[in-house]
């Protein structure tokens, strides 16, 4: 349990994808405008406050899968807390996002889980709740638009790369670039714009699978 929960801190700090996709074609003109409008409208679908809980497993770089539970409480994108707990519900780590910086603090079970702390992350105006709800973590601005062979759109800028489903109805995955790391997020099996039931994140070689609990 110790190495897995220690690896979980960077994960929650920013918690986007990139499904292994076929080749893509850069698009311009009206199609690029449509793609940009599609992605820029996705964050608005997440209604705050956001509260949700998850159960899941983490597979560290070397080792077996370890269970954990997590929860997000976000009155607004600038006031978010993500908690990471062991299977007994004891707090291991808490991440607080103020819309500029993600600070990490130790929970009462930190020592039991082997979590010794993590440095704050200057992630900029990212929303952890939006990512966990299946929307872009950063505001979408002008960026390079492209189309995959399966019809999905993508949009990439310096902080995030986003990919829609082939039907262009919702976010299928993304990759976030923050200081010192890249975080990829995939929403496998997602079939609607509702919050995804399953989230798979990869951070520094560790793979996290989360299942959203029924509300």
Residue pairs with C-beta under 8 A, 6 or more apart in sequence:
1 66
1 86
1 113
1 114
2 113
2 114
2 115
3 60
3 63
3 114
4 58
4 59
4 60
4 63
4 66
4 68
4 206
5 58
5 66
5 68
5 84
5 86
5 92
5 93
5 113
5 114
5 115
6 113
6 114
6 115
6 116
7 58
7 60
7 61
7 203
7 204
7 206
8 58
8 68
8 84
8 92
8 93
8 115
8 206
8 208
9 84
9 93
9 95
9 104
9 115
9 117
9 118
10 118
10 121
10 181
10 203
10 204
11 58
11 183
11 201
11 203
11 206
11 208
12 70
12 82
12 84
12 93
12 95
12 128
13 95
13 102
13 104
13 118
13 121
13 123
13 178
14 102
14 121
14 123
14 126
14 128
14 131
14 137
14 176
14 178
14 181
14 183
15 82
15 128
15 131
15 132
15 137
15 183
15 185
15 201
16 131
16 137
16 160
16 161
16 162
16 173
16 174
16 175
16 176
16 183
16 184
16 185
16 186
16 201
17 161
17 163
17 172
17 173
17 174
17 175
17 184
17 185
17 186
17 187
18 161
18 163
18 173
18 174
18 175
18 184
18 186
19 163
19 172
19 173
19 186
21 148
21 150
21 152
21 154
21 163
22 148
22 149
22 150
23 148
23 149
24 146
24 147
24 148
24 149
24 154
25 146
25 147
25 148
26 144
26 145
26 146
27 35
27 145
27 146
27 147
27 153
28 145
31 145
31 147
32 145
35 145
35 147
35 153
35 154
35 155
36 140
36 142
36 143
36 145
36 155
38 153
38 164
38 168
39 136
39 140
39 153
39 155
39 162
39 164
39 171
40 139
40 140
40 141
42 135
42 136
42 140
42 170
42 171
43 127
43 130
43 135
43 136
43 139
43 140
45 135
45 193
46 127
46 129
46 130
46 133
46 135
48 74
48 75
48 76
48 77
48 129
49 73
49 74
49 75
49 76
50 72
50 73
50 74
50 129
50 132
50 133
51 71
51 72
51 73
51 74
52 71
52 72
52 132
52 133
52 195
52 212
52 213
52 215
53 69
53 70
53 71
53 72
53 212
53 213
54 69
54 70
54 71
54 132
54 199
54 210
54 211
54 212
54 213
55 67
55 68
55 69
55 210
55 211
55 213
56 67
56 68
56 69
56 70
56 208
56 209
56 210
56 211
57 65
57 66
57 67
57 68
57 208
57 209
58 65
58 66
58 68
58 206
58 207
58 208
58 209
59 65
59 66
59 206
59 207
59 208
60 66
60 205
60 206
61 204
61 205
61 206
67 87
68 84
68 85
68 86
68 87
68 92
69 84
69 85
69 86
69 87
69 89
70 82
70 83
70 84
70 85
70 210
71 82
71 83
71 85
72 80
72 81
72 82
72 83
72 128
72 129
72 132
73 80
73 81
73 83
74 80
74 81
74 127
74 128
74 129
77 99
77 125
77 127
77 129
77 130
78 97
78 98
78 99
79 97
79 98
79 99
80 96
80 97
80 127
80 128
80 129
81 94
81 95
81 96
81 97
82 94
82 95
82 97
82 128
82 132
83 91
83 93
83 94
83 95
83 107
84 91
84 92
84 93
84 94
84 95
84 107
85 91
85 92
85 107
85 109
86 92
86 109
86 112
86 113
88 109
90 107
90 108
90 109
90 112
91 107
91 108
91 109
91 110
92 106
92 107
92 109
92 110
92 113
92 115
93 104
93 105
93 106
93 107
93 110
93 115
93 118
94 104
94 105
94 106
94 107
95 102
95 103
95 104
95 105
95 128
96 102
96 103
96 105
97 103
97 123
97 126
97 127
97 128
99 125
99 127
100 122
100 123
100 124
100 125
101 120
101 121
101 122
101 123
102 120
102 121
102 123
102 126
102 128
103 120
104 117
104 118
104 119
104 120
104 121
106 115
106 116
106 117
107 115
110 116
110 117
121 178
121 179
122 179
123 178
123 179
124 138
124 159
124 178
125 138
125 139
126 137
126 138
126 176
126 178
127 135
127 137
127 138
128 137
130 136
130 137
131 137
131 174
131 176
131 185
132 195
132 199
132 210
133 195
133 196
134 170
134 171
134 187
134 190
134 193
134 194
134 195
134 196
134 199
135 171
136 160
136 162
136 171
136 174
137 160
137 174
137 176
138 159
138 160
138 176
140 155
140 162
141 157
142 157
143 155
143 156
143 157
144 155
144 156
144 157
145 153
145 154
145 155
146 153
146 154
146 155
146 156
147 153
147 154
148 154
148 163
148 166
150 166
151 166
151 167
151 168
152 163
152 164
152 165
152 166
152 168
152 172
153 163
153 164
153 168
154 161
154 162
154 163
154 164
155 161
155 162
156 162
158 177
159 176
159 177
159 178
160 174
160 175
160 176
160 177
161 174
161 175
162 171
162 173
162 174
163 171
163 172
163 173
163 174
164 170
164 171
164 172
165 171
165 172
165 190
169 192
169 193
170 187
170 190
170 192
170 193
171 187
172 186
172 187
172 190
173 184
173 185
173 186
173 187
174 184
174 185
175 182
175 183
175 184
175 185
176 182
176 183
176 184
176 185
181 203
181 204
183 201
183 202
183 203
184 201
184 202
185 199
185 200
185 201
186 199
186 200
186 201
187 196
187 198
187 199
187 200
188 198
188 200
189 197
189 198
190 196
190 197
190 198
195 212
196 212
197 211
197 212
198 209
198 210
198 211
198 212
199 208
199 209
199 210
199 212
200 207
200 208
200 209
200 210
201 207
201 208
201 210
202 208
